Amino acid sequence: MEAQTQTGQQVSYGGNQSSTISVKDWMITMLILMIPLVNLIMLFVWAFGGGASPSKANFAKANLIWAAIGITLYILVFIVFGAALLGNLENLQNMQEFSTTR
């Protein structure tokens, strides 16, 4: 989309229309992303390989960022619940030792 200023200069709004990805290409992209391990490899290829269109590269980078956030949250939850479980098991052992010494 282009517009002209009062001085006659053309100003371009928006990106290059030739890099638009078709619905068919997005359907194939989504199909590839449904395959385990292949999806991670292809996300890295699209994000950093340089051969993908800018919109697909940004899409891949965003997916990799969300995956990193999800993995980080999963690890944090695992550590918190693991520590709580170990603490409760230690208390349970202390209670059993206390009840057997009486």
MDAnalysis code that builds the backbone (N, CA, C; Angstrom):
import MDAnalysis as mda
import numpy as np

u = mda.Universe.empty(306, n_residues=102, atom_resindex=np.repeat(np.arange(102), 3), trajectory=True)
u.add_TopologyAttr("name", ["N", "CA", "C"] * 102)
u.add_TopologyAttr("resid", np.arange(1, 103))
u.add_TopologyAttr("resname", ["MET", "GLU", "ALA", "GLN", "THR", "GLN", "THR", "GLY", "GLN", "GLN", "VAL", "SER", "TYR", "GLY", "GLY", "ASN", "GLN", "SER", "SER", "THR", "ILE", "SER", "VAL", "LYS", "ASP", "TRP", "MET", "ILE", "THR", "MET", "LEU", "ILE", "LEU", "MET", "ILE", "PRO", "LEU", "VAL", "ASN", "LEU", "ILE", "MET", "LEU", "PHE", "VAL", "TRP", "ALA", "PHE", "GLY", "GLY", "GLY", "ALA", "SER", "PRO", "SER", "LYS", "ALA", "ASN", "PHE", "ALA", "LYS", "ALA", "ASN", "LEU", "ILE", "TRP", "ALA", "ALA", "ILE", "GLY", "ILE", "THR", "LEU", "TYR", "ILE", "LEU", "VAL", "PHE", "ILE", "VAL", "PHE", "GLY", "ALA", "ALA", "LEU", "LEU", "GLY", "ASN", "LEU", "GLU", "ASN", "LEU", "GLN", "ASN", "MET", "GLN", "GLU", "PHE", "SER", "THR", "THR", "ARG"])
u.atoms.positions = np.array([
    [0.845, -1.160, 0.000],
    [0.000, 0.000, 0.000],
    [0.895, 1.229, 0.000],
    [0.697, 2.066, -0.969],
    [1.526, 3.253, -1.089],
    [0.651, 4.493, -1.083],
    [1.214, 5.569, -0.625],
    [0.510, 6.856, -0.624],
    [1.486, 7.920, -1.090],
    [0.951, 9.021, -1.568],
    [1.796, 10.128, -1.992],
    [1.653, 11.277, -1.006],
    [2.781, 11.894, -0.686],
    [2.763, 13.071, 0.172],
    [2.431, 14.297, -0.664],
    [2.303, 15.432, -0.026],
    [1.975, 16.665, -0.745],
    [3.088, 17.071, -1.713],
    [4.312, 16.648, -1.436],
    [5.427, 16.993, -2.323],
    [5.568, 16.000, -3.476],
    [4.719, 14.984, -3.504],
    [4.761, 14.030, -4.600],
    [5.620, 12.812, -4.329],
    [6.212, 12.714, -3.129],
    [7.028, 11.541, -2.817],
    [6.120, 10.377, -2.449],
    [6.546, 9.198, -2.855],
    [5.778, 8.011, -2.512],
    [6.270, 7.451, -1.189],
    [5.305, 7.143, -0.327],
    [5.607, 6.542, 0.968],
    [4.976, 5.167, 0.976],
    [5.732, 4.161, 1.343],
    [5.251, 2.789, 1.337],
    [4.802, 2.395, 2.739],
    [3.601, 1.863, 2.824],
    [3.085, 1.333, 4.080],
    [2.961, -0.173, 3.931],
    [3.464, -0.907, 4.890],
    [3.363, -2.358, 4.821],
    [4.598, -2.962, 4.197],
    [4.621, -4.283, 4.197],
    [5.791, -4.993, 3.710],
    [5.684, -5.352, 2.253],
    [6.585, -6.174, 1.828],
    [6.641, -6.637, 0.456],
    [5.522, -7.652, 0.233],
    [4.658, -7.403, -0.728],
    [3.526, -8.286, -0.978],
    [3.960, -9.610, -1.610],
    [5.152, -9.656, -2.213],
    [5.591, -10.891, -2.861],
    [6.005, -11.954, -1.843],
    [6.236, -11.564, -0.590],
    [6.647, -12.545, 0.416],
    [5.463, -13.093, 1.194],
    [4.241, -12.818, 0.726],
    [3.051, -13.326, 1.400],
    [2.998, -14.839, 1.255],
    [2.725, -15.516, 2.353],
    [2.650, -16.978, 2.339],
    [1.200, -17.384, 2.116],
    [0.987, -18.315, 1.216],
    [-0.372, -18.751, 0.880],
    [-0.937, -19.645, 1.984],
    [-2.248, -19.828, 1.921],
    [-2.923, -20.705, 2.883],
    [-2.397, -22.125, 2.763],
    [-2.148, -22.563, 1.539],
    [-1.614, -23.914, 1.322],
    [-0.264, -24.085, 2.015],
    [0.609, -23.084, 1.898],
    [1.919, -23.160, 2.559],
    [1.782, -23.181, 4.070],
    [0.823, -22.397, 4.612],
    [0.610, -22.429, 6.063],
    [0.055, -23.778, 6.500],
    [-0.794, -24.398, 5.693],
    [-1.338, -25.725, 6.022],
    [-0.206, -26.755, 6.055],
    [0.702, -26.683, 5.101],
    [1.849, -27.599, 5.080],
    [2.750, -27.327, 6.284],
    [2.939, -26.052, 6.617],
    [3.746, -25.697, 7.783],
    [3.155, -26.297, 9.053],
    [1.840, -26.159, 9.224],
    [1.178, -26.714, 10.417],
    [1.267, -28.244, 10.450],
    [1.161, -28.870, 9.286],
    [1.295, -30.323, 9.219],
    [2.691, -30.754, 9.647],
    [3.704, -30.056, 9.187],
    [5.087, -30.378, 9.578],
    [5.281, -30.179, 11.075],
    [4.653, -29.151, 11.639],
    [4.808, -28.876, 13.067],
    [4.091, -29.889, 13.953],
    [3.253, -30.735, 13.381],
    [2.578, -31.783, 14.150],
    [3.444, -33.027, 14.326],
    [4.546, -33.128, 13.612],
    [5.405, -34.308, 13.669],
    [6.464, -34.098, 14.747],
    [6.496, -34.977, 15.776],
    [7.470, -34.804, 16.857],
    [8.910, -34.827, 16.336],
    [9.762, -34.079, 16.957],
    [11.180, -33.886, 16.652],
    [11.416, -33.176, 15.325],
    [10.659, -33.526, 14.304],
    [10.781, -32.829, 13.028],
    [10.375, -31.369, 13.224],
    [9.358, -31.155, 14.081],
    [8.898, -29.786, 14.305],
    [9.995, -28.911, 14.908],
    [10.728, -29.431, 15.868],
    [11.810, -28.641, 16.470],
    [12.911, -28.334, 15.464],
    [13.271, -29.345, 14.696],
    [14.317, -29.142, 13.694],
    [13.885, -28.092, 12.676],
    [12.646, -28.207, 12.200],
    [12.168, -27.273, 11.193],
    [11.989, -25.863, 11.761],
    [11.605, -25.748, 13.032],
    [11.493, -24.412, 13.638],
    [12.852, -23.719, 13.655],
    [13.903, -24.475, 13.997],
    [15.244, -23.882, 13.986],
    [15.684, -23.533, 12.563],
    [15.355, -24.396, 11.600],
    [15.722, -24.120, 10.198],
    [15.009, -22.869, 9.707],
    [13.689, -22.776, 9.970],
    [12.933, -21.620, 9.504],
    [13.350, -20.346, 10.232],
    [13.663, -20.469, 11.522],
    [13.993, -19.281, 12.313],
    [15.374, -18.730, 11.973],
    [16.344, -19.604, 11.768],
    [17.723, -19.156, 11.636],
    [18.399, -19.573, 10.338],
    [17.707, -20.309, 9.481],
    [18.309, -20.795, 8.247],
    [18.447, -19.750, 7.168],
    [17.604, -18.742, 7.180],
    [17.720, -17.683, 6.206],
    [16.948, -17.907, 4.918],
    [16.446, -19.091, 4.668],
    [15.740, -19.357, 3.423],
    [14.245, -19.129, 3.506],
    [13.710, -18.958, 4.704],
    [12.267, -18.796, 4.877],
    [11.870, -17.338, 4.710],
    [10.595, -17.128, 4.431],
    [10.089, -15.753, 4.335],
    [10.146, -15.103, 5.717],
    [10.158, -13.787, 5.771],
    [10.242, -13.113, 7.072],
    [9.088, -13.457, 8.011],
    [7.893, -13.624, 7.481],
    [6.767, -13.960, 8.363],
    [6.907, -15.362, 8.943],
    [7.395, -16.312, 8.132],
    [7.594, -17.672, 8.644],
    [8.761, -17.710, 9.627],
    [9.801, -16.923, 9.389],
    [10.930, -16.870, 10.319],
    [10.492, -16.285, 11.653],
    [9.691, -15.229, 11.625],
    [9.188, -14.655, 12.875],
    [8.257, -15.615, 13.597],
    [7.430, -16.332, 12.844],
    [6.539, -17.338, 13.431],
    [7.356, -18.425, 14.126],
    [8.415, -18.887, 13.486],
    [9.255, -19.931, 14.065],
    [9.976, -19.422, 15.315],
    [10.484, -18.194, 15.268],
    [11.154, -17.616, 16.438],
    [10.184, -17.481, 17.606],
    [8.959, -17.035, 17.331],
    [7.955, -16.908, 18.390],
    [7.629, -18.265, 18.991],
    [7.506, -19.298, 18.159],
    [7.238, -20.641, 18.674],
    [8.386, -21.155, 19.528],
    [9.612, -20.889, 19.115],
    [10.766, -21.318, 19.911],
    [10.820, -20.581, 21.248],
    [10.455, -19.307, 21.260],
    [10.423, -18.554, 22.521],
    [9.356, -19.130, 23.450],
    [8.160, -19.422, 22.914],
    [7.112, -20.025, 23.742],
    [7.526, -21.402, 24.253],
    [8.213, -22.171, 23.433],
    [8.694, -23.485, 23.878],
    [9.697, -23.334, 25.016],
    [10.597, -22.362, 24.909],
    [11.581, -22.125, 25.976],
    [10.889, -21.688, 27.265],
    [9.878, -20.832, 27.153],
    [9.122, -20.410, 28.337],
    [8.420, -21.601, 28.963],
    [7.795, -22.440, 28.149],
    [7.095, -23.619, 28.660],
    [8.029, -24.602, 29.346],
    [9.177, -24.854, 28.749],
    [10.143, -25.775, 29.347],
    [10.666, -25.219, 30.662],
    [10.937, -23.918, 30.710],
    [11.416, -23.286, 31.940],
    [10.377, -23.390, 33.045],
    [9.109, -23.103, 32.722],
    [8.049, -23.222, 33.727],
    [7.884, -24.664, 34.186],
    [7.975, -25.599, 33.278],
    [7.865, -27.009, 33.635],
    [8.971, -27.407, 34.607],
    [10.183, -26.989, 34.333],
    [11.310, -27.317, 35.217],
    [11.119, -26.680, 36.590],
    [10.663, -25.416, 36.625],
    [10.436, -24.757, 37.910],
    [9.359, -25.454, 38.727],
    [8.257, -25.819, 38.089],
    [7.190, -26.536, 38.794],
    [7.689, -27.887, 39.277],
    [8.454, -28.578, 38.461],
    [9.010, -29.871, 38.847],
    [9.912, -29.728, 40.068],
    [10.751, -28.697, 40.104],
    [11.660, -28.478, 41.234],
    [10.871, -28.153, 42.497],
    [9.868, -27.277, 42.384],
    [9.077, -26.881, 43.562],
    [8.316, -28.070, 44.124],
    [7.618, -28.808, 43.275],
    [6.856, -29.950, 43.768],
    [7.769, -31.086, 44.211],
    [8.903, -31.233, 43.549],
    [9.865, -32.249, 43.982],
    [10.418, -31.947, 45.361],
    [10.741, -30.683, 45.620],
    [11.239, -30.289, 46.940],
    [10.158, -30.476, 48.000],
    [8.920, -30.123, 47.676],
    [7.826, -30.302, 48.626],
    [7.602, -31.781, 48.920],
    [7.667, -32.622, 47.911],
    [7.483, -34.053, 48.105],
    [8.601, -34.640, 48.956],
    [9.834, -34.247, 48.681],
    [10.956, -34.747, 49.484],
    [10.852, -34.277, 50.928],
    [10.419, -33.046, 51.128],
    [10.228, -32.546, 52.490],
    [9.154, -33.310, 53.221],
    [8.068, -33.651, 52.543],
    [7.002, -34.417, 53.174],
    [7.438, -35.839, 53.450],
    [8.230, -36.430, 52.571],
    [8.719, -37.788, 52.819],
    [9.639, -37.822, 54.036],
    [10.457, -36.789, 54.192],
    [11.346, -36.722, 55.355],
    [10.522, -36.588, 56.636],
    [9.469, -35.767, 56.592],
    [8.593, -35.643, 57.762],
    [7.880, -36.953, 58.058],
    [7.493, -37.669, 57.048],
    [6.828, -38.957, 57.227],
    [7.774, -39.963, 57.867],
    [9.029, -39.979, 57.442],
    [10.009, -40.880, 58.049],
    [10.237, -40.511, 59.503],
    [10.316, -39.228, 59.807],
    [10.496, -38.803, 61.201],
    [9.302, -39.209, 62.044],
    [8.098, -39.123, 61.510],
    [6.908, -39.530, 62.245],
    [6.918, -41.020, 62.488],
    [7.340, -41.815, 61.507],
    [7.396, -43.262, 61.680],
    [8.434, -43.643, 62.719],
    [9.594, -42.984, 62.718],
    [10.631, -43.257, 63.711],
    [10.138, -42.874, 65.100],
    [9.422, -41.784, 65.206],
    [8.896, -41.347, 66.485],
    [7.870, -42.330, 67.019],
    [7.009, -42.861, 66.139],
    [5.972, -43.793, 66.584],
    [6.561, -45.147, 66.940],
    [7.659, -45.575, 66.340],
    [8.244, -46.876, 66.672],
    [9.082, -46.818, 67.942],
    [9.541, -45.642, 68.354],
    [10.337, -45.551, 69.582],
    [9.436, -45.472, 70.796],
    [8.171, -45.293, 70.679],
    [7.265, -45.221, 71.833],
    [6.876, -46.573, 72.269],
])
